[in-house]
Amino acid sequence: MTKGGLTLVLAGHGVAACSPAHPPDRTSERAMPPPSIEEVLLQHNAAWMSVPGVVGTAIGRCVGVPCIKILVAKRTAAVEERIPASAEGYPVRVEVTGSFQARDSS
């Protein structure tokens, strides 16, 4: 065998060694289920609460489907710019509630 032929044999062998002998088992690669609405709210809550004018967040129903509600004292440019229409497939709705104050429990 010539040196050039040996190189081709080795290169071909290297390619064969890198490809699997059997197709990979795809059962372990199943798609993870989407996050729950509670998980999505928990993941984004701190960022939404940091938007000026946001006074709270909640999970509710919007047009019969679960949604995330962002409660604001009033609509502001920051609210319009930083609160998305949806988060990971769940609708997000802004509701103007005004400010909240704790009441005296006595």
Residue pairs with C-beta under 8 A, 6 or more apart in sequence:
1 9
34 88
34 89
35 43
35 88
37 59
37 66
37 67
37 68
37 90
38 59
40 68
40 87
40 88
40 90
41 57
41 59
41 68
44 68
44 87
45 57
47 82
48 54
48 57
48 70
48 82
48 83
49 56
49 57
51 78
51 79
51 82
51 83
52 76
52 78
52 79
53 72
53 73
53 74
53 75
53 76
53 78
53 79
54 70
54 71
54 72
54 79
54 83
55 71
55 72
55 73
55 97
55 99
55 100
56 70
56 71
56 97
56 100
57 68
57 69
57 70
57 71
58 68
58 69
58 71
59 66
59 67
59 68
59 69
60 66
60 67
60 68
60 69
60 93
61 67
62 69
62 91
62 93
65 91
66 90
67 90
67 91
67 92
67 93
68 87
68 90
68 91
68 92
68 93
69 92
69 93
69 94
69 95
70 79
70 83
70 92
70 93
70 94
70 95
71 95
71 97
72 79
72 94
72 95
72 96
72 97
73 96
73 97
73 98
73 99
74 96
74 98
75 94
75 96
79 94
83 92
83 94
84 92
85 91
85 92
86 92
